[in-house]
Amino acid sequence: MIKNKISNEVLNELPLQHYNGEIVVVDDAKGVLKVIQEIDGAKVLGFDTETRPSFKKGKTNQISLIQLTTEESTYLIRLNKTGLTEELKDLLSSESVLKVGVGIRDDIKGLKKLGEFIPEGFVELQTMATDKGLKDFSLKKLAGILLEFRVSKRQRLSNWEAEELSQGQLVYAATDSWVALEIFKKLSDLDPDKIIDVEALNADAKL
């Protein structure tokens, strides 16, 4: 049995966790082709993107990084250096490869600014969570509810177009797409009948 939501207080008490598998950084078109070959056959990929923050009102930057996680590795493709190659467009348009993540609508919108493609095979974890009866939908809170750990968001507003990404940035970026994959697996196996409604529980406790 799990609760359908988690408070910030409870979340902050959970152990901090991060991705500790293989991280492959790709910064040229040749590397992208190699990634596509390596992930060939994967049915589900953890998916996320990062964008260099803009601190000027009304100004937004283009997506700098796309993260793809398999069961074996996480690939960080530096789009500001590689561009959105034809191989990546084919992957993003593939119905046979699921790309699972949180808030993917904005990711797709940003990626389309780099090159036109027809998005297929994307799975929004927030929709899956709603269908299962959960009421907290951020990546951080879904990780707390389903995986029982918390993830750091400290690097989110760092410079994703730096000449070289720091170790902290690499781990942060890899963690987000890895957690998305782990959440997808948990949600896929989750029985809605085993979800506890926290608000109803609290109301009963007051009677």
C-alpha positions as CSV (number, residue, x, y, z in Angstrom):
1,M,0.0,0.0,0.0
2,I,1.3,3.5,-0.8
3,K,-0.1,6.9,-0.2
4,N,-1.4,9.0,-3.1
5,K,0.6,12.1,-2.2
6,I,3.6,13.1,-0.1
7,S,4.3,16.2,2.0
8,N,7.4,18.3,1.6
9,E,8.3,17.5,5.2
10,V,8.1,13.7,4.6
11,L,9.9,14.1,1.3
12,N,12.8,15.9,2.9
13,E,13.3,13.1,5.4
14,L,13.9,10.5,2.6
15,P,17.4,9.5,1.7
16,L,19.1,11.4,-1.2
17,Q,19.8,9.2,-4.2
18,H,21.4,9.8,-7.6
19,Y,22.3,7.8,-10.7
20,N,25.5,5.8,-10.4
21,G,25.6,3.9,-13.7
22,E,27.5,4.6,-16.9
23,I,27.2,8.1,-18.3
24,V,28.1,8.7,-21.9
25,V,28.5,12.4,-23.0
26,V,27.9,13.0,-26.7
27,D,29.0,16.2,-28.4
28,D,29.2,15.4,-32.1
29,A,27.1,13.9,-34.8
30,K,29.3,10.8,-35.1
31,G,28.7,10.2,-31.4
32,V,24.9,10.5,-31.9
33,L,24.9,7.8,-34.5
34,K,26.9,5.5,-32.1
35,V,24.3,6.1,-29.4
36,I,21.4,5.2,-31.8
37,Q,23.2,2.0,-32.6
38,E,23.8,1.2,-29.0
39,I,20.2,1.7,-27.9
40,D,18.8,-0.3,-30.8
41,G,16.4,-2.8,-29.5
42,A,15.5,-0.9,-26.3
43,K,11.7,-0.7,-25.8
44,V,11.6,2.0,-23.2
45,L,13.9,5.0,-22.6
46,G,14.0,7.4,-19.6
47,F,13.7,10.8,-21.2
48,D,14.4,14.4,-20.2
49,T,16.0,17.6,-21.5
50,E,17.9,20.6,-20.1
51,T,17.9,24.2,-21.2
52,R,20.3,27.0,-20.2
53,P,18.3,29.3,-18.0
54,S,17.5,32.8,-19.1
55,F,17.3,35.5,-16.5
56,K,15.9,38.1,-18.9
57,K,12.1,38.5,-19.0
58,G,10.6,37.2,-22.2
59,K,13.8,35.5,-23.4
60,T,14.1,31.7,-23.6
61,N,17.0,29.6,-24.8
62,Q,17.0,26.6,-26.9
63,I,17.3,23.1,-25.5
64,S,20.9,22.3,-24.7
65,L,20.8,18.7,-23.7
66,I,18.7,15.6,-24.2
67,Q,19.0,12.7,-21.8
68,L,18.2,9.1,-22.7
69,T,18.4,6.2,-20.1
70,T,18.4,2.5,-20.9
71,E,18.8,-0.3,-18.4
72,E,22.5,-0.2,-18.9
73,S,23.6,3.4,-19.5
74,T,22.5,7.0,-19.7
75,Y,23.4,9.1,-22.8
76,L,23.7,12.9,-22.5
77,I,23.5,14.4,-26.0
78,R,24.7,18.0,-26.1
79,L,22.2,19.4,-28.7
80,N,23.9,22.8,-28.6
81,K,26.9,21.1,-30.2
82,T,25.4,18.2,-32.2
83,G,22.1,19.8,-33.4
84,L,19.0,17.6,-33.8
85,T,20.3,15.0,-36.2
86,E,18.2,12.9,-38.5
87,E,18.9,9.9,-36.4
88,L,17.5,11.7,-33.3
89,K,14.4,12.8,-35.2
90,D,13.8,9.2,-36.2
91,L,14.1,8.1,-32.6
92,L,11.7,10.9,-31.4
93,S,9.3,9.8,-34.2
94,S,9.4,6.1,-33.4
95,E,6.3,4.5,-32.1
96,S,8.2,1.3,-31.2
97,V,10.5,3.0,-28.6
98,L,8.7,4.5,-25.6
99,K,10.2,7.8,-24.3
100,V,9.0,8.3,-20.7
101,G,9.2,11.4,-18.7
102,V,7.5,14.2,-16.8
103,G,6.4,17.4,-18.5
104,I,7.3,16.1,-21.9
105,R,4.9,18.5,-23.7
106,D,7.3,21.4,-23.2
107,D,10.3,19.2,-24.1
108,I,8.7,18.3,-27.4
109,K,7.8,21.9,-28.1
110,G,11.4,22.9,-27.4
111,L,12.9,20.1,-29.5
112,K,10.7,21.1,-32.5
113,K,12.4,24.5,-32.5
114,L,15.6,22.6,-33.4
115,G,14.1,20.6,-36.2
116,E,10.7,19.4,-37.4
117,F,9.6,15.9,-36.5
118,I,6.4,14.1,-35.7
119,P,6.5,13.0,-32.0
120,E,5.5,9.4,-31.4
121,G,6.0,7.0,-28.5
122,F,6.1,9.6,-25.7
123,V,4.6,8.6,-22.4
124,E,3.7,11.3,-19.9
125,L,4.3,10.0,-16.4
126,Q,2.0,12.6,-14.8
127,T,-0.9,11.1,-16.9
128,M,0.0,7.6,-15.8
129,A,0.2,8.7,-12.2
130,T,-3.3,10.3,-12.4
131,D,-4.7,7.2,-14.0
132,K,-3.3,5.2,-11.1
133,G,-4.9,7.5,-8.5
134,L,-1.8,9.5,-7.4
135,K,-2.2,13.2,-6.7
136,D,1.4,14.5,-6.6
137,F,2.9,14.7,-10.1
138,S,6.4,16.3,-10.1
139,L,9.4,14.0,-10.8
140,K,10.7,14.8,-7.3
141,K,7.4,13.8,-5.5
142,L,6.8,10.8,-7.7
143,A,10.3,9.6,-6.8
144,G,9.4,10.1,-3.2
145,I,6.1,8.2,-3.4
146,L,7.1,5.3,-5.6
147,L,10.9,4.9,-5.1
148,E,11.1,6.2,-1.5
149,F,14.0,8.5,-2.1
150,R,14.5,12.1,-3.0
151,V,16.6,13.7,-5.8
152,S,18.5,16.9,-5.8
153,K,17.4,19.8,-8.1
154,R,20.4,22.0,-7.3
155,Q,21.9,21.9,-10.8
156,R,18.7,22.7,-12.7
157,L,19.5,26.4,-13.3
158,S,23.2,25.9,-14.1
159,N,24.8,26.7,-17.5
160,W,24.0,23.7,-19.8
161,E,25.9,25.3,-22.6
162,A,29.2,25.4,-20.7
163,E,32.2,24.2,-22.7
164,E,32.5,21.3,-20.4
165,L,29.7,20.1,-18.1
166,S,30.7,19.6,-14.4
167,Q,30.4,16.3,-12.7
168,G,27.5,17.6,-10.7
169,Q,25.7,18.5,-13.9
170,L,26.3,15.1,-15.5
171,V,25.0,13.3,-12.4
172,Y,22.0,15.6,-12.1
173,A,21.0,15.2,-15.8
174,A,21.5,11.5,-15.8
175,T,19.5,11.1,-12.5
176,D,16.4,12.8,-14.0
177,S,16.1,10.5,-17.0
178,W,17.0,7.4,-14.9
179,V,14.4,8.3,-12.3
180,A,11.8,8.7,-15.1
181,L,12.5,5.2,-16.2
182,E,12.3,3.8,-12.7
183,I,9.0,5.6,-12.1
184,F,7.6,4.3,-15.3
185,K,8.4,0.7,-14.2
186,K,6.8,1.2,-10.8
187,L,3.7,2.9,-12.3
188,S,3.3,0.0,-14.8
189,D,3.2,-2.5,-12.0
190,L,1.1,-0.4,-9.6
191,D,-2.3,-1.7,-8.6
192,P,-4.7,1.3,-8.2
193,D,-6.6,-0.6,-5.5
194,K,-3.5,-0.4,-3.3
195,I,-3.4,3.4,-3.3
196,I,-4.3,5.1,0.0
197,D,-6.1,8.5,-0.2
198,V,-4.3,10.6,2.3
199,E,-7.0,13.3,2.5
200,A,-9.7,10.7,3.1
201,L,-7.5,9.1,5.7
202,N,-6.9,12.4,7.5
203,A,-10.7,13.2,7.4
204,D,-11.5,9.8,9.0
205,A,-8.9,10.4,11.7
206,K,-10.6,13.6,12.7
207,L,-14.0,11.9,13.2
